[in-house]
Amino acid sequence: MCGITGIFDTRSTKETDRHLLHRMNQTLTHRGPDEGEVYIEPGLGLGHRRLSIMDVSSGQQPLFNEDGSVVVVFNGEIYNFQKLAKELTALGHQFRTHCDTEVIVHAWEEWGERCVERFSGMFAFAVWDRNRQTLFMARDRMGIKPFYYTLLDNGLFLFGSELKALVAHPGFDKTLDHRAVEDYFAYGYVPEPKTIFKHAFKLNPGYVLLMQRGQQVVQPREYWDIPFKPHNPLSDQEAAEELAVRLRNAVDSHLMSEVPLGAFLSGGVDSSAVVAMMAGLMKEPVNTCSISFADPAFDESGYARMVSDRYQTRHFVEQVEQDDFDLIDRLAALYDEPFADSSAIPTYRVCELARKRVTVALSGDGGDESFAGYRRYRWHMIEEQLRSKLPLGLRKPLFGLLGNIYPKADWAPKFLRAKTTFESLARDSVEGYFHGVSILDNKLRMQLFTPDFRQSLQGYHAIEVLRDYADKSPTKDALSLIQYLDMKTYLVGDILTKVDRASMAHSLEVRVPLLDHELVEWVSGLPASLKLRNQEGKYILKKSLEPHLPHDVLYRRKMGFAVPLASWFRGPLCERVSTALLGNTLADTGIFDMEFIKKMLDQHQSGRRDYSASIWTLLMFEAFMRNIYSGAA
């Protein structure tokens, strides 16, 4: 696992500033503490930081082909590299190493842009071909590894594994993208391909970007999408049996390593499934890591222990204190953009624990999206049934009125929060889903923003992110559609970003076998009834795991990495939050109605309303602004 960066002059072959490239590369040292190298030729500079996993002795980058005309910098793992190396050797290519990186340069020589279609794994890379004067860049299908880029006014193209590598260049423009700000306060992250900066972008998952010196800059091209193509009908038993085989194969492919390897074990279905498969494949006991909480309402460690005991893993547990909020400023520096998923705190801690024992850890991320595990999927499908009874023209005025007059009840269980349900039913399917996943709903965001900021959006609305993906979705099935939307937005922008930054902060490589693209393709083609049945999410995954995991692990109520924000903001963080949110940092942006922020804080601290998610979102934005514009970045 590594960090990559580069400078490409799209107009000329002027000499690249080695000192500047080195500075950009050094911002990524945490991603690759073992080695760091830069390569420079006229009009080009490539940088790489290495975390040694495979071919530890000879896998240094940048890495070249036989005659030095093709060079690559690469972050990730190509799990089928040995098979590809044999094929390329048979075609006449000569290999000097035994690492997956070298496969990329020879695959580019042999297959050009289509080489990326041959790779199975997680990756972000850039290949420079001197003979063609071409820079070819790619990101893996699911977006496990990040890739950022920008084009400066002077024709310099910059790229990097994290935004901080771009920000280190003195020519980088740190102007905020107001549309990205609107997105952030709706979703809690900035969805691809935007970044928080107006002139910087993320390469979308499953996309490539090809640039030639002297040619017009082209738009990224998609090479893969989640198909959701229905299979031939399978019985429940047939589907469960085949899934178990495919899951085992996916985990097996992710076990290659020359350094200590283990797994996260939360006690949930997904991480437990990965550990169960690992235990059946590995000769030695699996190293498993989990964290516990003092408050039993948040603690899953007992379920993790059940799985550990069953498979006799070497299990390591550390307790995270409920007042673990000193990471707030650290998170701002870590993510480079405002990022409002508070579970980033325990995720950071479990990565910290894992790195004490292993260099590579497998996780269960992706299972909720593929197998419909989120509770919000169940509520959406219930609402969809109600929507189907009445046309939108009748629902909108009826439920819109009920939503307006029904009191807000943050304290109540979801099934008693009729106001939220009424508001959702007054909308079409995509808008209803957007309303359900928004951190700050439409009304709240408009109250939060100043009139001048709202005007600067020129009618843009964060729902357009979901509408654009819905328009291109390969499926119109109600459940599959929202799974597709989540895989394109929440999974990439929140879950995978959170794990990548938290793990890389500790120089830990995290692999996600449930996002093996062949497994994702096959699961996407299963009927919705095998994913969500009788309000039971992950139906077929749980059936396939019944021989492998305890019933109490499979069929207990789902928990997450929850953080007690509401009590923090009414207790130990009360004064700190008020000082941060009502100080000059947010006021000076001109984005926020400061009187409304004060009203939110007063109502939350008095207990009249629960604005904890909104306050955390503001707190993370304030920390980002201080970090990025104070010179800390």
N, C-alpha and C positions, 0 to 999 in steps of 0.2 A: 504494500500500500504506500502511496506516495503523494507528493504534491508536484504539479507542473505549472510552468509559466512560460511566456514567450513574447517577443516583439517581432513583428513582421512589417517591413516597409513595403507598402503596396504600390509605391510609385518609383522607387529608386533603389540603388544598391549602396547607399551611404553606410558608413561604418556604424555598427550598433554600439551604444555606450555600455561597456562591460560592467562598469561600476554600478550603473543603474539597474541592469539586468540582475546583477548579484543581489542588490538590495531587494528587488521584487522577489527573488527566489528565497531570500532569507526570511521573508514574512511567513513562509510555509514550512519552516524548520520543524514545527510540531508534527506535521504530517509525515515527515521523513527525517528522523534525527540521526540515522546511521551514516548517510553520505549526502553530499550536495555538489552538483557539478553544473557548469554552464558551457554552452557551445555557441560560438559566434562565427559567422561568415558575412560577407557584405550584404547588408539589407535584412539580416536575420539574426535573432538570438533566441536560444532555447535554454530553459532552466529546469532543473529537476532536483527534488529532495527525495531520498530513498528510505523506506522502512523495509528492511530485508526480510522477505518471506520465502521466496523460491530462489534456487541457485545463488545462495548467499555470497559465494566467493567471486562470481563472475557475471552478475546481472546488472552491472552499473549502466546508468543512463546519463545523457543521451546515448542511444545505441544505434549503430550503423549497419548497413548491408555490406556486401563483400567489397565493393569498390568505393564506399564512402559517399555515394551520391544520394542515398536515402537515409534519413535519420528520424528517430521517433522519441518523443517523451510521452510517458504512459502512466496513468494512475488506475489501478484496479487489478483484476485477475481474469485471465482467459482460461476457463476451466477445461476446455477441449483442446488446449494447445499441443498436447503430445500427439493427438490424432492428426492435427493440421500440420505439425512439423514433419511427420512421416510422409504425408501427401506432398508437401512442398519439396522435401528431399528427393522424392521420386521424380519430381518435375525438374530437378537439376539445381535447386538452391542449396547453398552450403551454410550450415549452422556452426557458430563458434561457441554458443552457450547452451545451457539446458533450461533457460527461463522462457516464460510466456511472452515476454516483450519482443524477442527477436522474431517470433511468428508474425507480428504485425508488419514489420518492414518487408518481409518476403511475401506476405499475403498481398500487400499493396502493389508490389512489383508484378505479381502474377494476376491479380484480379481487379486491380484499380479500386474505384469507389465501392464496388460490390464486395470487397473483402470483408466489410463490416457485417455483412449478412452471414458470414461463415463463423463469426465469433459467438461463443456462448459464455456469458460471464457478466461482470460488472466492470465498466471501463469508461474512461474519458482520455482521449489521446490526440496528439497532433503529429502528423507525418509531413516532413519537408522533403520534397523531391526536387533536387537541384536541376536535373536535366529538363524537367517540365516547368521549373519555376512555379511550383504548385505547393500550397499548404492545405492539407486535408485534415479535417477535425471531425471527431465523432463522439457521441455519448451513448451509453448503453440503453437498451430498450425500455427499462423501467425507471431510469433516472436515479440509480443507486449512487453513482459517482457524479459530482458536480462539474460544471464547465461554464465559466464566465468569460465574456469578451466585450471589447469596446473598440470603436474606430475613432481615432483622434482627428482633429481638423487638418493636421499636417500629413495625413495618410498613414500614420502608424497604427497598426492593428495590434492590440494587446489581448492576451488571454491568460487565464489562471484558474487554479482549482478553487480559489476563494477570492472574494471581492478585494480583500486586503492586498493581494498582489497587484491588482490594477490601481488601487488607491495610492500605492507607494510611488507610482509614476507621477512626476510633477505636472504633467500635462493632462492628467485625468480630471474630468469635469464632475464636480460633486453637486451639481444642481439636482434637487429632488424632482422626481416624477410625481406630479400631483395625482395622477390616476393610480399609481402604485400606492400612494398614501390612502386613497379611498379603498383600494383592495385590501390593504393591511388591516384597516379598522373594521372591515367586514369579515375577513377570513382569519386574521391573526398571523398571517405571513404574506409574502408577496409572491403570487403565483407566476410560474413560468409563462412566457419568456421574459417578463419584466424583471427588473431589479428596482430597488428604491431610488436609484439614480436614473435620470432621464436618458442618459446616453450609454448606459451599460445594460447588457442583456445576459440571460442564461440560454444556453443551447438546450432546446427541448429534448426530453427523453425520446430515443428512437429517431434522432435527426443527425444529419451530417452537414458540414459546411465546407465548401471547396473555394479556395481563393487562389487566383493567379496574378502574379505581379504585372501591373500595367493594364489589367482588365477591370471592368466594372465589378464592384462588390455585389455578389449574388446573395439571395436569400437562402437560409437553411432549407434542406430538403428532407422530408420524412422517408425513412426506409423501412419502418415497421410500425404496426399498430396492433392493439389488442383485438383479436378478430371477433370474438363472441359468435363464432360460427357453430350452429347446432351439430351435435354428433348424431350418429345412428342411435336409436333408443336403447337405453341400458336399464336393467332392473336395479333396484337399490343395492342388492348384494353384488351385482357385477360392477357397478360404479364404485362401491366401497372397496372391493378387492383390487380393482385397477388403480384406484387412487393411492392405496397403501403401497403398491409397487412403485408408482411414479414418485411418490413422496420419498421413499427410501432411495431411489436412484438420484433424485435431486440432491438429497443430503450427502450421499456418497461422493458426488462430483465436487462438493464443496469442502472436502476433507483434506485436499492436498496441501501439505505444509512441511517446511523444514524447521519450523520453530514451534514452541508450545501452543497447543490449540485447546479451546474449551467452548463453553456455551453460556449464554444468559438463561436463567431459569426463574421465571417469575411465579410459576405455579398456574399460569393460564394455559389454555388449550394449545396455542401455537408454539410457544417455547417448549412446552412439555412434549409435544409431538416431535420436534427437532431433536431433543435430548433422547427420546425413546429410540428414534432411528439411529442416532449416533452410537448409542450403547450396543445396538445389534451389529454395528459395522466395525467398531474399533476393538482392538485386542486389549488395550489398557483401559482402566476406568476413565470416564469422561470427567473433565474438570468443569464444574458448574458454579455459577456465581449468582447470588441474588441479594437484595437488600430488604430489610424489614423496617417497619414503622412501629413506634411505641403505641400509637392509637390503633386498636383492633379494627376500627372502621376502614382503615387504609391498608391493613397488613395482609399480605398474601403468602408470607413466608412458610406458613404451615402446609400449604398445598405444594409449594416447591419442595419441602422436606419429604412429602409423600412420594413424589416422583424420584427424588434423590435416593430414598431408601429402597425403592423398588429396583432401581438400576445400579445401586451401589456406586454412585458417583462420588468423586472427591468434591465435596460441597463446601462452599465458602459463603458466609453470610455476614453482612455488616448492617447495623441499624443506622438509619438516617433520622436525625433529630427533626422534630416538627418545626423548629425555628431555623431551619437551614436556608436562610434567605440572604446570606452574605455573598451569594454567587451572582446577585443581580447585575452588578457592573461587569463581572467576569463574563457573563452571558452576552452582554452587548458587544464586547470585544471579540467574542468567539464567533458570533453569527454575522457580523458586519452589516446586517440589515436589522430593522426591528423584527422581533420574533416573539410571539406572545403565548407559545405553548408552555405553561408553567411546569409541565412534566419534564422539561429540559433539565430541571434541577436534579431529580432522582436519576434521570438518565445519565447525567454527568457523573453522579456518584457511583452508579453501577459499573460504568466504564472505568472509573478510577480504581474500583475494587478488582475488576477483571484483569487490568493491566499488571497488577501485582503478581498474578499467577500465570498469565498467558499473553501471547502476542496476537493471536487470532481468536475471535469468538464468533460463534454462529448465533443468530437471533431468529425469532419467530415473526418478525415484521412482515406485513403483507397478507397475513391470513384473514384478517377482518375484512379487507377489501375484496379478496378473491372469493371468500366463502360466505360473505354477508353476515359478519359477526357483530356489527354495531347495532346497538338498540335503536338508533335513529332509523335504521332500515325497516324495522318492524312498524314503528309509528308512521313512517312514510307510506307503507303499503296499506295500513289501516285507513289513512287519509285518502289514498288513491281509490280505495273501494267506495268511500263516501263521495269523492269527486265524480266517480263514474255514474252516480245516481242522479246528479243534477248538472246541467250545462253551466259553463262558466258565467254566462249572462245572468243566470239566476243566483248562482253561488256568490258572485262578487258583491252584489248589494246586500244580500241576506246576511252572510257570514261577516262581511265587512262591518255592518252595523253592530252585530253581536260582539265582534272583536273590539269595537270602539267603546261600547258601554260596559263590557265585562271588566271587573277589577283585576289588576295585576296581582299575581300570587306567587312570587318567587319562592316563598317558603314551602309551598305545597308540592306533593309528589306530582310527577309529570301528568298522570292521568286526571288530576284535578285542576291542571292549569288550562282551563277551557279558553282563556283569552288567546293564548298562543295557538291552540288548535283552530279556533275560529279564524284567526288571522291567516293561518296557513290554508284553510279551506277556501278562503276568498281569492286564492291565487291559482294559476295553472301549476302543473306538476313541477317544472323546473324552478319557478319562483317560490313555490311552497317549500321545496327542498332548500333553496337558498335561504329562505327565512328561518328554517330550522337550524342551519349550520352557522349562521352569522353570529359573531361575537357581539357586535353592536348592530342592531337591526336598522332598517332604513330611517325610521323616525329618530332614533337615538343618534345616528351619525349626522343627520341634518341639524340636530340641536347642538351637537358637539362642534361642528365646523362653523367658521365665520361666514357671513354672506359673500365676502370677497373670495374666499377659498371655494365655496360652492360654485360661484360663477366661473372660476378658473377651470373647473371640471368640464365646462361646455356640454353639459348634459350627460357626461359619462357616468355610468353606474356599475358597481362591482358585479352585479348579476351578469353582465355581458361576458365575463370569463366563463361561467357555466353555460350560457346560451351558445357561445361559439363552439364549445365542445359537444353540446347536445346536438347541434346542427350537423356535425361531422361524425356523430356516433354511429358505429356499425350495427347497433341494436336499438330497437324501439320498445323492447320489453321493459316494463316499469321498474322492476328491481335491477335488471342488468344495466339500465341506463344510469341509475344513480351510482352503481358500482363503477361504471366507466368514468363518470364525472369525478368520483373520489380518486380513482387511480391516476387521473390526469392532473389533479389539483392537490388534494389533501395528502395523499400518499407521498407525492414528490416534494411538495413545498413545505410540508410540516414533518411527517414521520421520518422520511429518509434524510432530510436536511438535519433534523434534530440529532439523529443517531450518527450521521457522518461527522458533524462538528464536535459532538460530545466525545466520540471515540477518538477522533484525530487529535483532539486536545491532549489526549493521553498516549498518543502514538500506538493506538490499538486498531487493528483491522477487524471490522465487523462484516460478516457475510450473511446473506439472506436467502437461504435455499428455497423458501416458499415463493420467492420472486424469480426463480429459474424460469426463463421465458417459455420453455416448452411446457412446463407445468402450468404456468399461467394461461397459455393458449388452450390447453386441454380443459382446464377447469372452467374457463370462460364459456366453453361450448356446452357445459352441462345445463340442463333446464333449471330455471329459478326454483322450482319445487324441491330440488335436491340441495339447495343452499339455505333457503328459509322455508320451514314447514311448521305449521301450527304454532307460529311465533317462536320457534326454535331456530336460532341462527346456527350456521356451520353444520347443518344437519348431516350432510354426507361425510364431512371431515370427522365428526364425532363418531359416526357409525364405523368408519374405517379404522378408528383408533381404539374401539372398545376392547380388542384383544391386548392392547398395549398400555393402556392408562387406567387408573382407578376411576370408578363412576363418579366419585365426588369431585374429581378434577374436571372431568368432561362436562358434567351437567350442573355445576354450581353457577351462581349469579356472577356475571362478568364484572370484573373490577379493572381499574386502570391505575396508572401512576399518579394518583390524585395528590394535590397539594392543598392544605387548608387556607386558601387565600382569604376567605371572608373573615376568619378569626385573626389572621395576621394583621389585616388592615384595620380591625377594630381594637387590636391590642398592641403587640410589640412594634409593628411597623406604622402605627397611626401617625405619629409625628413626622417620621421620615417620608412617608408618602405625601403628606400635605406640603412639606417643604419642597419636595421634588416637583410635584405637579403644579403648585401655585407659584413657583419661582420664575425666573426670567427665561429659562431654556424654552419652555413651551410657549410662553407669552410672546417671545421675540420672533417665533416662526410666522405669526399672523394666520395660522391655520385654525386655532382653537378659540372658542368662546370661553374665556376664563371664568366668567360668572357661572356658566353651566357646569364647568368642572368643579367649582366650589360647591355648587348645589348637589352634585353627585356625591362628593366626599361627605358632605353634611348628612345626607340621607342614608348613606351606607353606614357611617359611624354611629348614627343614632339607632340603627336597626330597622328603619322604616322600609328600606329597599336593599336588595343584594346587588351591588354594582361591582362585585369583586373581579369578575372577568374583564369588565370595561376598565377598571382602575389598573389592573395588571397590564392590559394592552397599552394604556397611556404611559405607565411606568417604564415599560420596555422601550417605547418610542422616545421618551425623555432620556433614558440611558444611552440609546443609540445616538441621539443628537449630540449629547455631551461627548461621547466617545469619538465620533467621526469628525466633528468640527472643532474639537479642542486641540487637535494635533496629535492625539493619542494613537490615531490610526496611521 
